[in-house]
Amino acid sequence: MNHNLAWPWGDKPSPPFNPLTVFYSHQASDLLFDQSEPITIYCQSGKRSVNMNWTLCRNRLKTPFRKGEAEALVGNLFCVKLDPKGLIPGFYDLHVTVDSGTNEPTTGICVFGYKVGDMKLTDYRPKDFKEFWDKAKADLAKIAVDARNETEMEFFDRDAIGKYNVEHACLPPDYDPKGHVVETVESCKISVAGPDGGRVYGWLAKPQGKGPFPVMLVLPGAGFAARPRPLEHARHGYLSLD
């Protein structure tokens, strides 16, 4: 599934994956490895290919600490076997370069984890962080919600939800019809009071009619970007706030 942000749906994979290099492993379908035996990762090339070279880096770092040539198999398929000896628990980036016999090699990247449950996480928080955080939460709790409708309620039927998903929510039109609880939803923009006199804004979507409904809070990631109405969540029966 691509990022669920407010841009049109497309058929390209989510970054950093390249549609011309697809990775999988029989050992771990989620690419999270725990065994001590060689880690085996397959790369399927979308082009005719003669060989593939690889480098291994710590996740999000560009300096490789290991490199090699993959084993070429039938059908533009390559196999990379990594000795886990020397790997510390964490995430790694496997970079590949596929040679198709032209001057334009295909590159790709596969992120995998090794014994991630044993990762040593360092606590960089200042010593007074808990005191600061407890006070911040207590101060926020004193602010009245003061919820407001910022726009009029709009209604979306099945076709309108599908159209909105494709054009504004980076979702296919109707990928889970068996999960529908309702076929018509209603949605508006709302706001609640925030710290320092500010307002926090969000898209509200709910099944049409009176509840009660189960509630789903959709939290954005870091950064600042437009967000879509959670219409798909609403037709699955949730009163949803993004």
N, C-alpha and C positions, 0 to 999 in steps of 0.2 A: 504494500500500500504506500502510495506517495504521501508526502507531507500533507496533513489536513490543514492547509492554510487557504487564504482567500485568493486563489488563482485557479485558472481552468484546469480541468482534468486532462491528463495526457497519458500516452501508453508507454512512456519511457520509464525505466526503473528509477528508484530514488537514488540520489548520490550517496556514496561515491562509486556505485556500481556502474560498469560499462556494459551495455547490452551485447557487446561483442566478446566479452569474457564473463562467463558464468561459473561460479565456484560451488562445490558441494563436497561432502565427505560422508562415506558410509559409517564412519566411526561416531560422528556426532552431527545430527541434522542441523543443530543450532550453532555449530562451529565453536562449541565450548568443550574443551578437551580436559580430561582429568587423568588419563592413563599415562604410564611411563613408557609405553611402547612408541615406536615412531608415529608421528602425527602425519596422516595421509590426507592430502587435499587435492581434489581433481579440478582442473580448469578446462572448460569446454570453450573452444574458440569458434566464433561465428564466421571466420574466414578460413580458407585453405591455408594451412600453416605447415612450416617445415621444422621449426624448433621453438622452444620457449625458455627464456632465462628468467631467474627470479632473484629477488633480494629480500631480506627480512629486516624489519626495523621495529623498534618499540613504537607503540601506538602514538600517532600524531608527530613522530619524529622522522626526519628525512635521512639521517645517517644510518646506512645499513651496517649490521654487525655480522651478517652471514649472507652468502650468495651461492648460486648453483645453477645447474641446467636440469630442467624437468625431463622426465621420461616420456617420450612420445608414444602414444597409443593410436589405435585405429580411429578414424573419423574425427580428426582435429581435436583429439582429447589428450590432455597432458596430466601427468601425475607428479606431485611434489611430495617428497617424504622428508620430514624434519625430525631430526634427533632432538628430543626434549631435554637432553642433558645440557645443562648450562642455562636453561630458561627459568626465569623466576616467575612466580605467579603474577599474572597480569594480562594485558591485551597487546596484540602484535599486528603489524601491517605487513602482509605479503604482497609485494609489488611484482608484477609480471610484465614481461615484454615478449610479445608473440611475433615471430618473424614469418611473414607470408611470402617471402621471396621478392619483396618490393622495397622501395626506399621509404615506405611509410609503415613502420611496425605498429602494432596495436598494443596499447598498454592497458593495464587493469590493476585493481587493488582488492584484496580480500582481508577483512578484519576478523581475527579469531581470538579466542581467549584460552589461556592455559591456567588451570587450577585457580580460577578467579576467586573462589571462596576462601583461598588462603592469602589473598592480597593484603599486604600491610599498609593500612591507611594512616597517614599522619594527620594528627589534629593540629591545624595551624591557627585555630581560634585563639584570640587574646585571652588572658587569664580571667578577665572580667566580663567575658562574653555572655555567660549565663545570666549574670546580674543585669547586663544591658538588655538582653533578649526578654527576660521576664518582665522588666519594666516596660519595654516597648509593647508587649502583648497586653499588659495591664492598662496602659494608656489607650490602646486601640479599643479595648473592651468598654471603655467609658463613652465612646462615640456612638450616638444613636444611629441606627441603620439609615433612616430617612430615605427609603426606597422611592424612586420616581420612575414613571413611564416617560421615556424621552421621545418616543414615536407612537403613533397609533398601531393597534394590533392589526397584523396582516394575516390572511389565511392562505394556506398552500395545500392544494390537493395532490394526488399521486403524481400527475404529470408535472405540476409546478415544482414539486420537490426534486424530481429527477432532473429537470432543466436547471434548477438552482445548483444542485450538486455538481453538475458538469461545468457550469459557467463560473461558479463562485466559490466552491468548496473543495476543489481538487479531489472529487469523488466520482465514481461511475454513477450512472443514473439510478440504478436500482440493483445493488449487488446482493441483497439479502431479502428477497420478497417473502420468504417463509417466516422471517422474524418480525414482520409487520404486526403491530397491535392495533393501530388505527391507520386510516388512509388520508385523513385531513388533520393538519396541525395549524397552530397559530403562533405568531412570533412578533416580537417587538424589541426595541432597544430599551434598556433600563439603566439606572445608575443608583449607586449607594454612596453614602458619605464616606470620605476618606480622611486621612490625617492632614493636618495643617490647612483645613478648610477646603481641600480638594474633593473631587468626585472620582469614583471608580465606575467605568462603563462596561457593559456587557450585552451580548445578545441572549435573549430569553426565547426558548421555544418549548411548546407543550402540546400534548394531544388536545384537540378541540373539545371543549366542554369542561365540566366541573370535575375536579378530582375526588379523592386524593390520588396523587400519582407518586411513584418512586422518583427520587431526585438524583440528578447526575450533575456534578460540577466538572466542567471541562477546563483544565488549566493550561494556559499557553506556556511555551518554553521561554528561554531568556531572549532578551532583545525586544524590539518594537516592530510589530507588523500588523497588518489588517487581519481580522479574524472572521470566519464565516458563521452564519447562523447554524446552530446545531439541529437542523431540521430532521436529519436522519435519526438522531437520538430520540427526537420527539415521536416519530412515527413507530419507534420501537417501544413506546409507552412511557418515556421518561419526561418529566419536567426538567429541562436542561438549561444550564447557564454557562455560556462560554465567555 
